[in-house]
Amino acid sequence: MSIPPNSDTYPLPVSVAFSGPDNTGKTKQIGILARRMGPAATSAGPLDHYDPRWAAIKAGGMARWWFETGPVEEVADVLATSYLERSRHPFSGPVRLLDRGIPMLEASVAATAAVREDLGAEQAADRARHLLSSYETDLRAAEEGEHALVLLHCDDPEEGTRRSLAHEVTVTKIYTAYQRRLHEQINRLVDDGRFPMAIRIGDRPTVAVQDEVRRLLAPLHPKVPGRALAGVHVTALGGMSESGKSTAGEYLRTQHGHARLKVGYLIEDAAGRAGNHDPYRLGPVVQAELIVDALDRYCQAHHFLDSVSIESLHDFDSTAELARMLGPQLTIVYLDASEATRTRRGTAGALDVVDRDLVKAARGADKIVSLTHEVIANDGPRLKLERRLDRIVLNRRWPEHQPSTMPVNALGLPVNLESYLAEFLDRTTGLRPLIDLLVVTGSGARGKYQHGWSDLDVLVVADTSSLDELRQILADLEAELGGVKLGMTVLTRAECRAGAVTSRLLHVLALIGSGVLVPLWATPGLALPAPDAATDITASLRDGIQAAIEIRRQLLKGTPDLRALYKVAALLAKIQLRFSGIECPSDSDALTVLLDATRHDTSLVVTARTDRPAAETLARLVLQAWLDTLPEETR
């Protein structure tokens, strides 16, 4: 005996009506969603499929009939009949997608009456209700069976009208007036609550709007996907044959965690699902939509992805449409190399490269350079290519931060060190600054400087052309240090932005970006990347490995350097705690927290500064905590 389906196990079918003024992308959004949902979605198609009178109307000129020859009563009747017949038409899929809903019928009739009979907004609304009164009961029932969603350019009818008309090649005076009145009527219905779901598209790209559409519709039926490429960035690689696209794609995969996909695979996968076995005969707009559809499916199946690279862009028109659809979620990178370089790289001979170039050029692949966000000259070494790719990725992942500054005396350093830093800044930040930034790091930045124990650690951002003058200034001021060891690190802006820094310096950039570490000076307008916490933590693993090795080097010495042993143990403790979400800039604090967590005597932290056996015991405990994170070896 079979059990009849119920609404809990088998959700009831739903109809979703997309309404809105002209050129808000209703048809495009329906098409993207319908393709993504496949058999689960049914598109109801255009209204003119639902009344035989449309054939004669279109043959005689639809605009002429609508605005001039057809009586307003007839216009209302044809429209109402079409809407109602569509609402009665059976559909097989669990989700039916309608282009324009019942409230849109009222808005269209009201706007038509307004321009044809010179009526104000309220009069036009009353006139529409009168013209549709004989269908009132059926229309109300049809509207109750729809979930109404409206797409608006914006809330201002005048600006909305301007945006709608901007997409038309030519417009007539009466069509302009109709669009203005249509915007007024739709906004009135929004205010009256006839559109429970409203989306302002503004200047957002197609996929961003689709994402909001899905978030609104997903609660209505489980077959509606919840998001559309949400949080995913796409790097699209273009260029002629042997320009380095594959090398770039592989580097993005291995170094920056991008999923690496081929454009051909994406097009063929999406087309196959739609039953089209010759997708390259389709127009460029459809090909771009297929790429986005396949990307959407892939990224939903691999929900952990936030970055994808696709290669290689082969068609100018489809690339232009892809850029319109994805907007800021897309970065187009064009690899440019000379013909001599590309010919040399070809493994099948020069003629093969020429032949492939001809095919690409016929599709406009060489013109894609005009659409790109980044052009990489790739005649040089691979290292140069990789640094450019680093910069492109990190510019997106690491937000730029303009650091504030503080005076030297806020650090609480000894007088001679305050004087040293003040003089150094005075000589390097005049009318022609030699540096871009100076920040004190280490214990000196935290108010925990200890004479005889602490160094003065400083990070300077400066161009390498300043090195000779900086060296002379350091030599002139050396006596003021009073024997304190100066640890000065110099980086260029380019190294910071490409992430070409050690893990410790990356940590310093992260601290500056978060405001925990405040520079003493920064050139006006300077913006530095702020590495994210996850990258900072992951990068610190290498320092942990090195610190664990260094502890054993010190322990193997007959007389370990007490200060060096203490500080490397503290560094290893800090890194272990960082992986637990605990940030302890202070050496003593980090050691105390780690010993406490591993249930050891925390008094060692104090005695280890002056007692060698205590320092060795402390270092061994920290090292063992690190080694305990490794899997046990079986003998």
Salt bridges, closest charged atoms under 4 A:
ASP22 OD1 - ARG100 NH2 3.78
ASP48 OD1 - HIS49 NE2 3.94
ASP48 OD2 - LYS58 NZ 3.20
ASP51 OD2 - ARG53 NH2 2.84
GLU73 OE2 - ARG127 NH2 3.27
ASP77 OD2 - ARG53 NH1 2.59
GLU85 OE1 - ARG88 NH1 3.85
ASP99 OD1 - ARG100 NH1 3.26
GLU106 OE2 - ARG129 NH1 3.78
GLU106 OE2 - ARG188 NH2 3.35
GLU106 OE1 - ARG194 NH2 3.24
GLU117 OE1 - ARG127 NE 2.99
ASP126 OD1 - ARG129 NH2 2.53
GLU136 OE2 - ARG140 NH2 2.65
ASP138 OD2 - ARG88 NH2 3.71
GLU143 OE2 - ARG194 NE 2.86
ASP155 OD1 - ARG200 NE 2.79
GLU158 OE2 - ARG180 NE 3.37
GLU159 OE2 - ARG162 NH2 2.68
GLU159 OE2 - ARG163 NE 2.96
ASP192 OD2 - ARG188 NH1 3.60
ASP203 OD1 - ARG163 NH1 2.75
ASP211 OD2 - ARG215 NE 3.32
ASP211 OD2 - ARG227 NH2 2.77
GLU212 OE1 - ARG204 NH2 2.72
GLU242 OE2 - ARG356 NH2 2.98
GLU250 OE2 - ARG253 NH2 2.48
GLU250 OE1 - ARG260 NH1 2.90
ASP269 OD2 - ARG273 NE 3.35
ASP278 OD2 - ARG281 NE 2.69
GLU289 OE2 - LYS28 NZ 2.76
GLU289 OE1 - ARG35 NH1 3.20
ASP293 OD2 - ARG297 NE 3.16
ASP296 OD2 - ARG36 NE 3.09
ASP296 OD2 - ARG214 NH1 2.51
ASP306 OD1 - ARG397 NH2 3.87
GLU311 OE2 - ARG260 NE 2.82
GLU311 OE1 - LYS262 NZ 2.94
GLU321 OE2 - LYS28 NZ 2.75
GLU321 OE1 - ARG324 NH2 2.99
ASP352 OD2 - ARG356 NE 2.97
ASP357 OD2 - ARG342 NH1 2.73
GLU374 OE1 - ARG388 NH2 3.22
GLU386 OE2 - ARG382 NE 3.08
ASP390 OD1 - HIS256 NE2 2.71
ASP390 OD2 - ARG387 NH2 2.70
GLU400 OE2 - ARG497 NE 3.37
ASP436 OD2 - ARG493 NE 3.21
ASP455 OD1 - ARG563 NH2 2.90
ASP468 OD1 - ARG471 NH2 3.32
GLU469 OE1 - ARG432 NH2 2.96
ASP476 OD2 - ARG427 NH2 2.87
ASP536 OD2 - HIS507 ND1 2.78
ASP543 OD2 - ARG504 NE 3.70
GLU550 OE1 - ARG553 NH1 3.61
GLU583 OE2 - HIS507 NE2 3.45
GLU583 OE1 - ARG578 NE 3.25
ASP587 OD2 - LYS567 NZ 3.11
ASP587 OD1 - LYS574 NZ 2.75
ASP589 OD2 - LYS448 NZ 3.32
